[in-house]
Amino acid sequence: MKRILLIGGSGQLGTALRAELADAEISAPAHVAFDLVTDAPAALLDGAHYDVAINCAAFHNVDTCEREPDKAFAANTLAVDGFARACAERDIAFMTISTDYVFDGTATRPYTEGDAPGPRTTYGVSKLGGELLARRSGRKHYVVRTSGVFGTVGTSSKGYTLIDKVLGQAERGEPTRMVADMTFSPSYAPHVARAIRGLIEAEAYGLHHVTNAGACSWFEFVQAAFAKAGFADAALEPVAYASFGNPVQRPMYSPLANTTFAALGLAPLPRWDAALDEFLAARSRRVQAAT
Ligand SMILES: NC(=O)c1ccc[n+]([C@@H]2O[C@H](COP(=O)([O-])OP(=O)(O)OC[C@H]3O[C@@H](n4cnc5c(N)ncnc54)[C@H](OP(=O)(O)O)[C@@H]3O)[C@@H](O)[C@H]2O)c1
């Protein structure tokens, strides 16, 4: 395995990547030790002989990005550009993680890597900018678009995982309202991490959509989790996104389809409901180990 630098290694995807790449020589500086926005890459890269640098850091609270576009573009666009160029200058392959929010959500079938982006949010525009600038940095770049990531740790902006939060509500007998008119491809972080490993091993540079197979609404996702975890009778209400009165125009339909894996001999990711089974089994093991 290669020598890998991982930025954002304490997050949802970063935690799964550290587990997946445990046999590699991996360095994952904490955010306090290296800030992608404010710190110069040279100190981190010079003399370390990395083969690949993976960027999982982002400013990705969608509503906050709308209010603070300067921070969104600093982290998701300009910092990615600077880091990608610093890697290219040192012949280090660079991977950055992007999002289904680069699409406008008006499609009637899952978006492939060949479909034209059309982001409607500041977050989506800033992430697309990061993609384009990473591409410009040189041949040895990977852009991995994923969506609706769920793993064992919460996101840094929210501090919880959705499924843990709603299962907690069900356990306490509290009602849950979930958006039923927004469709996406859930992505189990350990499965995304395994696919990323495959891409790195194959040196399959370029753009790849990496999500679990299939699609569902947020309501269907939580409904399946409740049924699988023994809370089929929990109070769960389907609601329209518009009912929240949020002016941010999220993509209402953003499933991603992968068209690159077959030619690379890489296995497609399992379906999202099978991924949910794995997540819940791992969650049960964690709960048992903690009691
Ligand atoms: N979560 C999703 O559903 C989703 C969907 C599509 C795409 N993505 C993309 O996937 C990637 C990973 O997302 P995630 O869910 O794993 O995020 P996450 O859980 O929030 O993790 C982000 C990581 O980046 C670190 N970080 C944040 N800002 C940084 C900075 N300026 N410098 C250095 N490190 C910084 C965080 O450290 P601290 O916590 O210490 O700040 C954390 O380790 C992101 O690019 C995101 O845009 C996520």
The ligand as an ORCA input file, in Angstrom:
! r2SCAN-3c Opt
* xyz 0 1
  N     -21.650     14.264      5.162
  C     -22.270     14.086      4.005
  O     -23.424     13.650      3.956
  C     -21.546     14.395      2.713
  C     -22.253     14.267      1.503
  C     -21.593     14.539      0.310
  C     -20.264     14.922      0.320
  N     -19.623     15.073      1.508
  C     -18.225     15.509      1.494
  O     -17.454     14.477      2.057
  C     -16.307     15.033      2.723
  C     -16.213     14.441      4.112
  O     -17.425     14.728      4.812
  P     -17.649     14.200      6.291
  O     -19.103     13.968      6.442
  O     -16.693     13.103      6.609
  O     -17.257     15.514      7.092
  P     -17.025     15.701      8.662
  O     -17.490     14.495      9.394
  O     -17.573     17.012      9.039
  O     -15.430     15.749      8.776
  C     -14.696     16.855      8.310
  C     -13.268     16.692      8.777
  O     -12.503     17.769      8.280
  C     -11.870     18.460      9.362
  N     -11.808     19.868      8.973
  C     -12.821     20.732      8.798
  N     -12.355     21.907      8.378
  C     -11.000     21.797      8.287
  C      -9.946     22.661      7.916
  N     -10.187     23.947      7.559
  N      -8.682     22.193      7.958
  C      -8.422     20.928      8.329
  N      -9.357     20.041      8.696
  C     -10.643     20.480      8.679
  C     -12.746     18.184     10.572
  O     -12.014     18.338     11.773
  P     -12.739     19.015     13.063
  O     -13.992     18.227     13.290
  O     -11.717     18.856     14.143
  O     -13.013     20.442     12.670
  C     -13.114     16.719     10.295
  O     -12.021     15.877     10.639
  C     -16.478     16.548      2.633
  O     -15.738     17.024      1.539
  C     -17.958     16.745      2.321
  O     -18.174     17.926      1.584
  C     -20.224     14.803      2.699
*
